[in-house]
Amino acid sequence: MTRKVVDCRKYPSEIGCTLMLAGEEDEVVEAAAQHAVAVHRHEDTPELRETIRQLLVDEGAADGMKFVQLIEFHTGKGAELNHLLDEWEDATGGKRTATRAVLTRDHERPDTYYEFVEFPSYEEAMRNSRLPETDEISGRMRALCDETPTFHNLDVVRSDTL
């Protein structure tokens, strides 16, 4: 049976909720209903549960990954880089269009970092880049680097969960 997903980020709220739930359909409906009552102050009704059930998507379709930015950094200031990424996540909560980010360090060249940032589309990546918070943090990030970061804009051709 295909796991189901519901993601609060797809339904803007005043609190900017970012919770995502995945599991078997009945499990997700139950957990999402409890979350909707406890956090979003909805009333637990059959209509609420039916609405949640209609919002569920298959897990493989949930990420919507169509575009990835690969950013290469060279810096001996990895701790500071990590701190800036945390600041960016805090500053852009509820606004950013990036759906996932993975920061890696080259095993053979420890001052070389690669960040993979996923987006639903190229247009959403560009919208994310125009956020004032992104601009401010990226300027501070460039100042930590030994040379200008290299950006690669990549259309996703295939994505498999293995």
C-alpha positions, 0 to 999 in steps of 0.5 A, spaced: 500 500 500 502 506 498 504 511 504 500 518 504 502 525 505 499 531 508 503 537 508 501 544 512 506 548 508 501 547 502 495 550 506 498 557 509 496 559 516 497 565 520 502 561 524 506 558 518 505 551 520 511 547 517 508 540 519 508 534 514 505 527 516 506 521 512 504 514 513 498 509 512 492 513 510 488 512 516 494 513 520 495 520 517 488 522 517 487 521 525 494 524 526 492 530 521 485 531 525 489 531 532 494 536 529 488 540 526 484 541 533 490 542 537 494 547 533 490 550 528 484 550 533 479 546 528 473 542 530 474 535 530 468 533 525 467 528 520 467 533 515 474 535 517 476 528 516 473 528 509 477 534 507 484 531 510 482 525 506 481 529 500 488 533 501 492 526 501 497 525 496 501 519 495 508 519 498 512 519 492 508 525 489 508 529 495 515 532 494 514 535 488 521 536 486 522 538 479 528 543 480 535 543 484 540 548 485 547 545 487 551 550 490 559 549 491 562 553 497 569 553 499 570 555 506 574 553 512 568 556 516 564 550 516 561 552 523 559 559 521 556 556 515 552 552 518 549 557 523 548 562 517 543 556 514 540 556 521 538 563 521 536 563 514 531 557 515 528 561 521 528 568 517 524 565 511 519 560 515 513 560 512 516 564 506 521 560 502 519 556 496 525 551 498 522 544 500 529 541 502 536 542 503 542 537 504 549 540 506 555 536 504 562 536 505 567 533 500 571 527 504 577 528 500 577 536 500 574 538 507 573 545 506 569 544 500 561 544 501 556 542 496 548 544 498 543 541 494 536 545 495 530 542 492 524 546 489 518 545 486 520 549 479 525 553 477 520 559 477 519 557 485 527 557 486 528 564 483 522 567 487 526 564 493 532 567 491 528 574 491 526 574 498 530 579 502 532 574 507 535 570 502 539 576 499 541 578 506 544 571 508 547 569 502 551 576 502 554 574 509 555 567 506 559 569 500 563 573 505 565 566 509 567 563 502 574 563 500 571 564 493 565 566 489 560 560 490 558 556 484 551 555 482 548 550 478 541 550 476 538 543 475 532 540 472 530 533 475 529 528 470 528 522 475 527 521 482 527 515 485 526 513 493 530 507 494 
